C-alpha cells in the first residue's frame, strides 16, 4: 500500500522541519536517520515517495538510490535527493543514480512541496503495469525493463526516463529544453548540454540492437524519436 512519504535524513533539525512541513501540507510521513532505518521502513510499507539525503552515515544516499533502482519492489519509487552538494556534476550524479529530482540545501518548504507535487504528478502519469512498444523496442514499466526481440537492454535510470518519454511521444521534434522539462522535470537544474550527453549514452546502448537510428538529431531544433524513419 502506498500512503506516505519517507524522509531519510540524519540531521534532526532538518528531518523535523521537513516532517512538520509535510504533515501541515497533508502528507503523512515517516522518518529514518540512516539507510538501515530506511530499509526497515520500506520493509514495513512502501511509501509514495522518498526524500533522501545524499550525505548519510555509513551507506550514502547515492549508494542507496542505486540499490533501490536495482530491486524490483522499489525500482520505480519516486526519489527526491536532498543535499548540500549543488554543483552541476553532483546533480547529474544524483539523477544518474536514479533520483527523480534533486534539491540543494538550504531549501524552502514551499519549494520542497512544489517539487514533491511535480514528481508525484509525473509518477502518476505512467501506469506501473503499462507496456510500451515502438518498432522493435519494448518497455515494461512494471519491471522497469527495456528489450529488443526479447534481449534486455541495461539502461541507467536517466536513459530509461528519456527513452520512456521518447516512446510515449514518437515522431515529434523536441528541443533540449523541452526534453529537460518533460524527461527530467522543469525543477531540475541541469544545463541543456546534459541532454546531448544522455542522448549519446542512450544511442550507444541501443547501437548493438541496431535501434540507435530511432533517435534522430534535427539540426537547429533538437531530437525526434521515429523508428519509421530510422536507417538500417
N, C-alpha and C positions, 0 to 999 in steps of 0.2 A: 504494500500500500504506500503510495506517495502522498505525504501530507505536510512535511515541514522543510525547514532549511537547516542544514548542518553547518555550524560555524567552527572551523578548525583554526584556532589562533592561540598562541602561547602567552601573549601579553594580556593579563587580566583586565586592565583598564580598557583596551581596545575591544576585547571579547565582550565585556559587559555593555559597552556603549553600543556595539553592533546589535547584540541581542535585544537591548531595550528598544532601539530604533525599529527593528524588525517586528517586535511584538506590538509596538504602537501603531505600526502600519498594517497590522492584521495578519502578519506571517508568524505562525508557530515556529519555534526554533529550538534546537538543541546545541550544546557546545562541547567541544573537545579541545584539550590543551596540547595534544600531540597526535602523531599518526596512530599509535597504539590505541588511544581512546577513540579515535575516529573509526578505526576498523571495528571496534566493539559496537559503536553506534550504528554503523552500517549493517552489522550482523543482526541487530535488533530490528531495524526498519530502514528501508531505502528512503532517503529524503527526496524532495522535489528538486533541490539544488544544493550545491556545496560552495561555501565561501572558504577558500583555502589559502592560508598564509604560506608564503614561499619559505621563509626562514624559521623552521621549526626545529626543536631539539631532536637529536637522533636522525631519523629519516626526514629529509627535506620535503617541502610541499611539492617541489618539482618532481622528485623521485616518486612521490605518492601519486601524483597525477598520471604519470606514465604507467604505474601499476594498475590504477583504476581503469585506464583505457585498454589494458590487456585482458581484463576479466569480463566475462560475458554479462554479469549482473550489473556492472557499472560502466560499461564502455560508452553508453550514451547519456550518462548522468551529467547534467549541466554543471560546469565548474567555473567559478569566477576566482581568479587568483589575486590575493591581496599582498602587496609587497612595497617596501621602501626602495627596491631596485627598479628604477624607472627609466633606464636608458633604452633606446630602441632595440638593441641586441637582446636585452633582458626580456622585453615584451615579446619579441619573436620567439625566444627560447620558451617562454611560458605558453604561448599559443601552440608551438610545435610539440610541447609535452602533452597537449590535449586540453588546455584551458579554453573555454569558450569566450572569455573576456578577461581583462587584466586591469586592475585598479591600483594606482600608485598611492602610497601613504605620503602625507596625510590626505584624507578624503572627507568630503561632507556626507552626511547621512542622506541628503537629497540625491546626490549623485549616485550613491550606492543603491538606493531604492530604484532609481531610474535604470541603472544597469541591470539589476535583477529582473525588472519588468521586461526589458528588451530581450534578455537571454531566454526568459521563460516563454515569451511570445514566439521566438524563433524555434525553441524546442517543441512547442505545441504545433508548429507549422508542418512538422513531419511526423506522421503516424509511425509508431515503432514497428508495426507489422507490415509496413509498406515495402513493396518490391519495385524497384525501378529498372527499366531496360531501355537502352538506346543502342541501336546497332548490335554489336556483339558483346557489349558491356552489360553486366547485370549487377545491380547493387541491392543488397539485402540489408535494410535498415535495422531489423530486429537483431541480426547477427553482427551488424556493423562490419560487413564484409563486401568485397567487390571481386568479381571474377569475369573471365573471358573464356567461353567454351568450357566452363567447368574448372578452369585453372584459376586459383585465387591470386589476387594481386595484393601485396603487402603495402598498404598505404599508411603514411603518417596521418595523425588526426587533422592537420591543416589541409593536406591534399585531399583527404576524404571529404571534408566540408566543401572544398572548392569544386570537386568533381560532382558532389551531390547537387550543388547549385546549378552547375552546367547541365546536368542530366534532367533537371526539372525545368530548365529554360533553354531548350535546344533551338538552333537556327536563329538566334538573336545576338546582336553585337552589344557587348557591354564594355564600357570604359573601365579603366583601372579603378577609378574612384567608385563606380557602381559595384564592381566586384568586391571592393573593400567593404562597402556598406552592407551588401547582401550576404556575402560568404563569411565575413568576419564580424559585421555589425558596425554601425556608424559611430559607436562609442569607443571602438578600439583604435588607438592612436598609433598607427604604423604608416610608414611612407608608401606612396604608390609604387615605388620600385620593388617593394616587397612582393607585390602581385607577380611581377616578372620572375622573381626567384622561385616562387611556388609553382607557377605555370611550367617553368623549366623542369622542376623536380617531378611534377605530375607527368609531363611528357616522357621523361626518362623512365618512369615506372611503367608507362603504357607501351613504350617502344618495343620490348620483347614480344608483345602481343599484337604488334602492327596496328595499334589503335592510337598512336601518338598524333596521327594526322587528323583525328577528330577535333583537336583543339587548334584553331586557325588564328593566326595573327592578322588583324585587319589594320593595315597601315594608317596611322593617324587617328584611329578610332578605339582600338582595344582588342578584344578577343571574341571569337564566336566558336560555339561547340556544335558541330554539324557532321555526323558520320556520313550523310548523303553526299557531301562534297569532298570527303577525305580521299586522298590519293593512295594508291597501292592496293 
